[in-house]
């Protein structure tokens, strides 16, 4: 395993050369990519939501039982994501995807920031959906939220003085067509993945050997994304992990072609981009 940090120009040059020599690159993106934009990672939530187990909160069952709590959680996340901007790591990753013809990004984030860059849409699969898409629980109605005013519920949430859960059932957004509840367009536990996954990803992997797997701000713990990484590793792919303090513990076996980059991902990815001179 090769270890590097943000000030190691020789390592960045060497990794840029590895990218040039890797015909097929699978990039797995997690919440750490958006952390420099001011968005908390799911596993690092502060305040009120520390007392909630995400797997129980993010489920159709919990929404049916307690839509107010679920909407408060996701409404707050949506407000934060609308106020945030893509950071330098988002833009660098998008530039790398434009430059590399054999690139595929699997985006586990729902904040919509990577989609707001010029990342090629054909090489970007958002497998967990997006907070910005709000859809009906009963019919085909949906709306893409670009500002809080697009969903009046968000204005009620943002201006309320009681931050514990300041809305009631009557405040929740309703479908203008059928009057049933709207819901966040994210993939909850127990639901099928978005973007045609896993079929589209399995098909891409089956087209040829993956030479390099990049883990950008992800724990490598969530399935089935972790399974795709394992499959590529079994076929000989090298692994590069970015922005994880405990990265060495997340991989059972490192080899000499693997990389572990420490430091700010919003500094490292642009530095690699400069080394590869692909802008």
C-alpha positions in Angstrom: 0.0 0.0 0.0 1.2 3.5 -0.9 0.3 6.2 1.6 0.2 9.9 0.6 -1.0 13.2 1.9 -2.0 16.5 0.4 1.5 17.9 0.2 3.0 14.9 -1.6 3.4 16.0 -5.2 5.4 12.9 -6.2 2.6 10.7 -5.0 0.0 12.7 -6.9 2.1 12.5 -10.1 2.5 8.7 -9.6 -1.3 8.3 -9.1 -2.0 10.4 -12.1 0.1 8.1 -14.1 -1.8 5.1 -12.7 -5.0 6.8 -13.9 -3.6 7.2 -17.4 -2.7 3.5 -17.5 -6.1 2.3 -16.2 -8.6 1.8 -19.1 -11.6 1.2 -16.8 -12.1 3.1 -13.5 -14.9 2.6 -11.0 -15.4 5.5 -8.7 -17.5 5.1 -5.6 -18.6 8.3 -3.9 -19.8 8.8 -0.3 -20.8 11.6 2.0 -17.2 12.6 2.7 -17.1 14.2 -0.8 -19.7 16.7 0.3 -18.2 17.4 3.8 -16.1 20.3 2.5 -19.4 21.9 1.3 -20.6 22.0 4.9 -22.8 18.9 4.8 -22.6 16.5 7.7 -22.0 12.9 6.9 -24.8 10.4 7.6 -22.7 8.6 10.2 -21.6 11.9 11.8 -24.9 13.6 12.5 -24.9 16.1 15.3 -27.7 17.3 17.6 -31.2 16.1 17.5 -30.8 13.2 15.0 -28.0 11.5 17.0 -30.7 9.7 18.9 -32.2 8.2 15.8 -31.0 5.0 14.1 -30.8 5.9 10.4 -31.8 2.4 9.2 -35.1 2.7 11.2 -35.7 6.3 10.2 -35.0 5.8 6.5 -37.7 3.3 5.7 -41.2 3.1 4.2 -42.5 1.6 7.4 -41.3 4.5 9.5 -42.8 7.0 7.0 -46.1 5.3 7.3 -46.0 5.3 11.1 -44.5 8.8 11.6 -44.3 10.9 8.5 -43.8 14.1 10.5 -40.5 12.9 12.0 -39.3 11.5 8.7 -40.2 14.7 6.8 -38.5 16.8 9.5 -35.3 14.8 9.1 -35.3 14.9 5.3 -36.6 18.5 5.0 -33.7 19.6 7.2 -31.3 17.8 5.0 -32.9 19.2 1.8 -32.6 22.8 3.2 -28.9 22.2 3.9 -28.2 20.8 0.5 -30.1 23.6 -1.3 -27.9 26.1 0.6 -24.7 24.3 -0.2 -22.5 24.6 -3.3 -20.4 21.9 -5.0 -16.8 22.1 -3.6 -13.5 21.7 -5.4 -13.5 17.9 -5.0 -16.9 17.6 -6.8 -15.6 19.7 -9.7 -12.3 17.8 -9.9 -14.0 14.5 -9.9 -16.3 15.7 -12.7 -13.3 16.8 -14.7 -11.7 13.4 -14.3 -14.8 11.7 -15.4 -14.9 13.9 -18.5 -11.3 13.2 -19.3 -11.4 9.4 -18.8 -13.4 7.5 -21.4 -13.6 4.4 -19.2 -14.9 6.0 -16.1 -18.1 5.2 -14.1 -19.1 7.0 -10.9 -21.5 5.3 -8.5 -22.9 8.2 -6.3 -24.3 7.2 -3.0 -25.0 10.8 -2.0 -28.5 12.3 -2.1 -27.5 15.9 -1.8 -27.5 16.6 -5.6 -24.1 18.5 -5.4 -22.2 16.2 -7.8 -25.1 16.5 -10.3 -24.7 20.3 -10.2 -21.2 20.0 -11.7 -20.5 19.2 -15.3 -20.0 15.5 -14.6 -21.0 13.5 -17.7 -24.5 12.2 -17.0 -23.8 9.0 -18.9 -21.0 8.1 -16.4 -22.9 9.0 -13.2 -25.3 6.7 -11.4 -27.0 8.1 -8.4 -28.1 4.9 -6.8 -29.8 6.3 -3.7 -31.9 8.9 -5.5 -31.9 12.6 -4.6 -33.4 14.9 -1.9 -34.4 17.4 -4.6 -36.9 15.0 -6.2 -40.2 15.0 -4.3 -42.7 12.4 -5.4 -46.2 11.3 -4.6 -46.8 8.2 -2.5 -49.8 7.2 -4.6 -49.6 8.6 -8.2 -47.0 9.6 -10.7 -46.7 13.2 -9.7 -43.2 14.6 -8.8 -41.4 17.9 -8.6 -37.7 18.8 -8.7 -37.0 21.3 -5.9 -34.5 24.0 -6.7 -35.2 26.5 -4.0 -37.2 26.3 -0.7 -40.0 28.3 -2.3 -40.7 25.3 -4.6 -42.0 23.4 -1.6 -43.8 25.6 1.0 -43.3 23.0 3.6 -39.6 23.8 3.6 -40.4 27.5 4.4 -42.5 26.4 7.4 -39.6 24.1 8.6 -37.0 26.8 8.2 -38.8 29.6 10.0 -40.2 27.6 12.9 -38.8 28.5 16.3 -39.1 24.9 17.8 -36.3 23.0 16.2 -37.2 19.6 17.7 -39.8 18.9 15.0 -41.7 22.1 14.4 -44.5 20.9 12.0 -47.6 18.8 12.3 -49.2 16.3 9.9 -51.4 19.0 8.3 -48.2 20.9 7.3 -46.7 18.0 5.3 -46.6 18.4 1.5 -49.6 16.9 -0.3 -49.9 15.9 -4.0 -51.7 18.6 -6.0 -53.2 15.8 -8.2 -54.5 13.2 -5.7 -54.1 14.9 -2.3 -52.0 12.0 -0.9 -48.7 12.7 0.9 -45.6 13.5 -1.0 -42.3 11.9 0.1 -38.6 12.5 -0.5 -37.3 10.9 -3.7 -34.6 9.0 -1.9 -34.1 5.3 -1.7 -35.0 3.9 1.7 -33.9 0.7 3.2 -35.9 -2.2 1.6 -36.5 -0.3 -1.6 -35.0 -0.9 -5.0 -31.9 1.2 -5.9 -32.3 4.1 -8.4 -30.6 4.6 -11.7 -31.2 1.1 -12.9 -28.9 -0.3 -10.3 -27.8 -3.0 -9.7 -28.4 -4.2 -13.3 -26.7 -1.3 -15.0 -23.6 -1.6 -12.8 -23.4 -5.3 -13.0 -23.6 -5.0 -16.8 -20.8 -2.4 -16.9 -18.5 -4.5 -14.7 -19.2 -7.5 -16.9 -18.0 -5.6 -20.0 -14.3 -6.0 -18.9 -11.9 -6.0 -16.1 -11.9 -2.9 -13.8 -8.4 -1.7 -13.4 -8.9 0.8 -10.6 -11.5 1.4 -7.9 -11.6 4.9 -6.3 -13.4 5.3 -3.0 -14.0 9.0 -2.6 -15.3 9.9 0.9 -17.0 6.6 1.5 -16.7 4.0 4.3 -17.0 1.0 1.9 -19.4 -0.4 4.4 -22.8 0.0 2.6 -24.0 -2.8 0.3 -24.4 -3.5 -2.5 -21.8 -0.8 -3.3 -19.2 -2.6 -1.2 -20.0 -5.8 -3.1 -19.1 -4.2 -6.4 -15.8 -3.0 -5.0 -15.1 -6.6 -3.8 -15.9 -8.0 -7.2 -13.5 -5.6 -8.9 -10.8 -6.3 -6.3 -11.2 -10.1 -6.8 -10.5 -9.5 -10.5 -7.3 -7.6 -9.8 -8.4 -4.0 -9.5 -6.2 -1.6 -7.5 -7.9 0.5 -4.8 -7.4 4.1 -4.0 -9.1 5.5 -0.8 -9.6 9.2 -0.3 -10.6 11.1 2.9 -10.9 8.4 5.5 -9.0 8.5 8.7 -9.5 4.8 9.3 -9.1 3.7 5.7 -6.6 1.0 6.6 -9.2 -0.8 8.7 -11.8 -0.7 5.9 -10.0 -3.1 3.6 -9.1 -6.6 4.6 -6.0 -6.9 2.5 -4.0 -4.2 0.8 -1.6 -4.8 -2.0 1.4 -2.9 -3.4 -0.8 -1.2 -6.1 -3.2 0.3 -3.6 -3.3 3.9 -2.4 -4.4 5.6 0.8 -4.6 9.4 0.6 -4.9 11.3 3.8 -6.0 14.9 4.2 -8.7 17.2 2.7 -10.3 15.6 -0.3 -11.1 19.1 -1.7 -7.4 19.7 -1.9 -6.1 16.3 -3.0 -8.5 15.6 -5.9 -7.8 19.1 -7.6 -4.0 18.5 -7.1 -4.3 15.1 -8.9 -6.3 16.8 -11.6 -3.6 19.4 -12.1 -1.0 16.7 -12.3 -2.9 14.9 -15.0 -3.4 18.2 -16.9 -6.8 17.3 -18.1 -8.7 20.5 -17.5 
